């Protein structure tokens, strides 16, 4: 199993280091794991003048899976748009054709008090958000900033989806639902946006091939409200790129912290890039206080989806559960009476639990 390790910027190197500890421990158990590290984001720009250096992309193509930390730092905000760290992230997703983004939002019982919602609202939460990742307004053309004849500037972005793009992400969502509670809620804005009117039509067509799965539809503004009002009504949510970006971050706070939310971005053959859903948090970089659990849980997703090794995935998941049950907490999920630990100490605790 060859894994490309891309730590990135900010807290990325710190949290990825803890996930690499887990991989090293699994290697001791006999798993044949190879890792190679390369820069991306601001680190890529510093190393090669490009947020996605050619060598980094080539390594990612050759690897069986990619482990990513996070990209971005305020110090790069003045760079030309194509040189900013976030462009590297968008380009690697597009270049590897990672169209299916899986973002589970699971609340551990011990963290119910860390959620911003009442425990009775979120206890037992287990949602899978399936976000289309390579289309929509983030990639649609035309785009850009131009100057009109009267001298006024105009910004343009294009929301665009083809039928085949919608159909393939729909199948991913329905396949996942078949292994869960057999409910899919498709999120759109079909009353206003023709792009998502087509989205709804295609989802209905896909549902015909999955008679055991219950399909419902919800406008995105209502979905945002329902995630706060009654989040446990959802099983699998499927939506486009921009809506999924927003809703998955909202869902992360139901779990107590965005530091608990792993993600997988998959191609048609389940080759994937695995990363925490949070950003690079440059304000706390280097302080050893970030939460590495989302990154470690992303490694569990790697073994489940790319390596088809459910046993190892369960081992990692269970190790995290043991650590949480034992009262270990990083600052973002700390509550009175629990043991606040550093990022590195949390990584060590998970390795010990393995």
C-alpha positions in Angstrom: 0.0 0.0 0.0 1.7 3.1 -1.2 0.5 6.3 0.4 1.4 9.8 -0.7 1.6 12.0 2.4 1.0 15.7 1.8 1.1 17.6 5.1 0.4 21.0 3.6 0.3 24.2 5.7 -0.6 25.5 9.2 -1.4 22.7 11.5 -1.3 20.2 8.6 2.2 18.9 9.4 1.3 18.4 13.1 -1.9 16.5 12.6 -0.5 14.4 9.7 2.4 13.4 11.9 0.0 11.8 14.3 -1.7 9.8 11.5 1.8 8.7 10.3 2.4 7.4 13.8 -0.7 5.2 13.4 0.5 3.9 10.0 3.9 3.1 11.6 2.2 1.1 14.3 0.2 -0.8 11.7 3.4 -1.5 9.8 4.8 -3.2 12.9 1.8 -5.5 12.8 2.9 -6.7 9.3 0.9 -4.4 7.0 3.0 -3.5 4.0 2.7 0.2 4.0 5.0 2.6 2.1 4.8 6.4 2.6 6.4 9.2 0.7 6.0 12.9 1.6 5.6 15.8 -0.7 4.6 19.5 -0.4 1.3 21.0 -1.4 -0.5 24.4 -0.9 1.7 27.1 0.5 4.4 24.6 1.1 4.3 23.6 -2.5 4.6 27.3 -3.5 7.6 27.8 -1.3 9.3 24.6 -2.6 8.5 24.9 -6.3 6.6 28.1 -7.0 3.4 26.1 -7.5 0.7 25.1 -4.9 0.6 21.7 -6.7 4.2 21.0 -7.8 4.5 18.6 -10.8 6.4 16.1 -8.6 3.7 16.1 -5.9 0.9 15.5 -8.5 3.0 12.7 -10.1 3.5 11.0 -6.7 -0.3 11.3 -6.0 -1.0 9.7 -9.3 1.3 6.8 -8.6 0.2 6.2 -5.1 -2.7 3.9 -4.0 -4.1 6.6 -1.8 -3.3 10.2 -0.6 -3.2 11.5 3.0 -3.6 15.3 3.1 -3.3 17.6 6.0 -4.6 21.1 5.2 -3.7 24.0 2.9 -3.7 27.8 3.4 -2.2 30.6 5.3 -3.0 34.3 5.5 0.5 35.1 4.3 -0.3 33.8 0.9 -3.5 35.9 0.4 -1.6 38.5 -1.6 -0.4 36.0 -4.2 -2.0 35.8 -7.7 -5.1 33.6 -7.5 -3.6 30.6 -9.4 -0.6 30.6 -6.9 -2.7 30.5 -3.7 -2.7 27.3 -1.7 -6.4 26.5 -2.2 -5.8 26.3 -6.0 -3.5 23.4 -5.4 -6.2 21.6 -3.5 -8.8 22.2 -6.2 -6.4 21.1 -8.9 -5.4 17.8 -7.2 -9.1 16.9 -6.7 -9.8 17.7 -10.4 -6.6 16.1 -11.7 -7.2 12.8 -9.8 -11.0 12.9 -10.7 -12.0 12.7 -7.1 -15.6 13.4 -7.6 -17.2 11.8 -4.5 -16.5 13.5 -1.2 -17.7 11.4 1.8 -18.0 13.3 5.1 -19.4 11.3 8.0 -20.7 13.3 11.0 -20.8 11.0 14.0 -21.2 12.1 17.6 -19.4 10.1 20.2 -21.6 9.7 23.3 -18.8 11.2 25.5 -18.7 14.4 23.4 -22.5 15.2 23.6 -21.7 18.0 26.0 -19.2 19.5 23.6 -21.8 20.0 20.9 -23.3 23.5 20.7 -26.8 21.8 20.7 -28.6 20.1 23.5 -27.6 16.5 24.1 -31.1 15.2 23.4 -31.0 16.8 19.9 -27.6 15.3 18.9 -27.1 12.1 20.9 -26.8 9.2 18.5 -26.1 11.4 15.5 -24.7 9.4 12.5 -25.0 11.2 9.2 -23.1 10.6 5.9 -22.9 13.7 3.7 -22.0 12.8 0.1 -20.7 15.9 -1.7 -20.0 16.1 -5.5 -16.4 17.5 -5.6 -15.3 18.2 -9.1 -18.1 20.2 -10.7 -20.5 23.0 -9.8 -19.7 26.7 -9.3 -16.1 26.0 -8.1 -15.1 24.7 -11.6 -17.8 26.0 -14.0 -16.8 28.2 -16.9 -16.9 31.1 -17.7 -15.5 32.6 -14.5 -13.4 35.6 -13.5 -13.4 39.3 -12.8 -13.8 41.7 -15.7 -14.4 45.4 -16.3 -17.5 46.5 -18.1 -17.7 49.3 -20.6 -18.7 51.8 -18.0 -15.6 50.9 -15.9 -17.5 48.9 -13.3 -16.0 45.6 -12.3 -18.0 42.4 -12.6 -17.4 39.0 -11.0 -18.7 35.9 -12.7 -18.9 32.3 -11.6 -21.0 29.6 -13.3 -23.0 26.9 -11.6 -23.0 23.9 -14.0 -23.7 20.2 -13.8 -24.0 17.6 -16.5 -26.4 14.7 -16.2 -23.6 12.1 -16.0 -21.9 14.0 -13.2 -25.2 14.0 -11.2 -25.9 10.4 -11.9 -22.5 9.1 -10.8 -22.6 10.9 -7.4 -26.2 9.8 -7.0 -25.1 6.2 -7.4 -22.4 6.6 -4.7 -25.0 8.0 -2.3 -27.5 5.3 -2.9 -24.9 2.5 -2.7 -23.8 3.9 0.7 -27.4 4.1 1.8 -27.9 0.5 1.0 -25.4 -0.3 3.8 -26.9 2.1 6.3 -30.6 2.9 7.0 -31.6 3.1 3.3 -32.6 6.8 3.3 -31.2 9.4 0.9 -32.1 13.1 1.2 -31.1 15.0 -1.9 -30.3 18.7 -1.3 -31.0 21.2 -4.0 -32.5 24.6 -4.8 -34.7 23.4 -7.6 -37.2 26.2 -7.1 -34.7 28.8 -8.2 -31.7 27.2 -9.9 -32.1 25.2 -13.2 -28.9 23.4 -12.4 -30.4 21.8 -9.4 -33.8 21.3 -11.1 -31.9 18.9 -13.3 -30.1 17.5 -10.2 -33.5 16.6 -8.8 -34.8 15.0 -12.0 -31.7 12.8 -12.3 -31.8 11.8 -8.6 -35.4 10.6 -9.1 -34.2 8.5 -12.1 -31.3 7.0 -10.1 -33.7 6.1 -7.3 -35.6 3.8 -9.7 -32.6 1.4 -9.6 -32.7 1.3 -5.8 -36.3 0.5 -4.8 -35.2 -0.4 -1.2 -34.0 3.1 -0.6 -36.3 6.0 0.4 -35.5 9.2 -1.5 -36.5 12.6 -0.2 -35.7 16.1 -1.4 -35.0 19.3 0.6 -34.1 22.8 -0.4 -30.7 23.8 0.8 -31.9 26.6 3.1 -34.3 24.3 4.8 -31.6 21.6 5.1 -29.3 24.1 6.9 -32.1 24.8 9.3 -33.1 21.1 9.8 -29.5 20.2 10.5 -29.8 22.4 13.6 -33.4 21.7 14.4 -33.5 17.9 14.1 -30.3 16.5 12.6 -31.0 12.8 13.4 -33.7 12.8 10.7 -31.0 12.4 8.1 -29.1 9.2 7.1 -27.4 10.0 3.8 -27.4 13.5 2.4 -26.3 14.0 -1.2 -25.7 17.4 -2.7 -23.5 19.5 -5.0 -20.1 21.0 -4.4 -21.0 24.4 -2.9 -24.0 23.3 -0.9 -22.0 20.2 0.4 -19.1 22.4 1.4 -21.3 24.6 3.6 -23.6 21.9 5.0 -20.8 19.5 6.0 -19.0 22.2 8.0 -22.3 23.0 9.7 -22.7 19.3 10.5 -19.3 19.1 11.9 -20.2 21.4 14.8 -23.0 19.0 15.8 -20.2 16.5 16.7 -18.6 18.9 19.1 -15.8 20.1 16.9 -14.8 20.2 13.2 -11.6 18.6 14.5 -13.6 15.3 14.7 -14.7 15.2 11.1 -12.8 13.0 8.7 -13.4 12.8 4.9 -12.7 10.7 1.9 -12.6 12.0 -1.7 -12.9 9.1 -4.2 -12.6 8.4 -7.9 -14.6 5.8 -9.8 -12.3 3.0 -8.6 -12.2 4.1 -5.0 -8.7 5.5 -5.1 -9.0 8.3 -2.7 -7.5 11.3 -1.0 -8.2 11.4 2.8 -8.1 14.5 4.9 -9.7 16.2 7.9 -12.6 18.4 7.0 -11.1 21.4 8.8 -8.7 24.0 7.5 -5.1 24.8 8.2 -5.8 27.0 11.3 -2.5 29.1 11.0 -3.3 30.9 14.2 -2.6 27.8 16.2 0.1 26.2 14.0 3.2 25.1 15.8 1.5 25.2 19.3 0.8 21.4 19.5 -2.8 22.0 20.4 -4.7 20.9 17.3 -7.0 18.0 17.2 -5.5 15.1 15.1 -8.5 12.7 15.5 -10.2 13.8 12.2 -6.9 13.0 10.4 -6.5 9.7 12.1 -10.1 8.8 11.4 -9.5 9.7 7.8 -6.8 7.0 7.7 -9.5 4.6 8.9 -11.6 5.6 5.9 -8.6 5.0 3.7 -8.4 1.4 4.8 -12.2 1.0 4.4 -12.7 2.5 1.0 -9.3 2.4 -0.9 -7.7 -0.7 0.6 -10.9 -2.7 1.3 -9.7 -3.6 4.7 -12.6 -3.2 7.1 -10.8 -4.9 9.9 -8.0 -2.3 10.1 -10.5 0.5 9.6 -12.4 -0.9 12.6 -9.2 -1.1 14.7 -8.4 2.5 14.1 -12.0 3.6 14.8 -12.1 1.6 18.0 -8.8 3.0 19.2 -10.2 6.5 18.8 -13.3 5.4 20.7 -11.2 4.0 23.5 -9.2 7.3 23.8 -12.3 9.4 23.9 -13.9 7.1 26.5 -10.8 7.3 28.6 -11.3 11.1 28.8 -8.5 12.3 26.6 -9.4 15.7 25.0 -7.6 18.3 22.9 -8.5 21.9 23.6 -11.4 22.1 21.0 -13.4 19.2 22.7 -12.2 19.7 26.3 -14.8 20.0 29.0 -14.4 20.2 32.8 -13.4 16.9 34.3 -11.6 15.5 31.2 -7.9 15.3 30.5 -6.7 18.1 28.2 -3.8 16.8 26.1 -1.6 18.1 23.3 -1.9 17.1 19.6 1.1 14.8 19.9 -0.1 13.3 23.1 -3.4 12.5 21.5 -1.6 10.7 18.7 0.4 8.7 21.2 -2.8 7.8 23.1 -4.4 6.4 19.9 -1.3 4.4 19.1 -1.3 3.0 22.6 -4.9 2.1 22.2 -4.1 0.2 19.0 
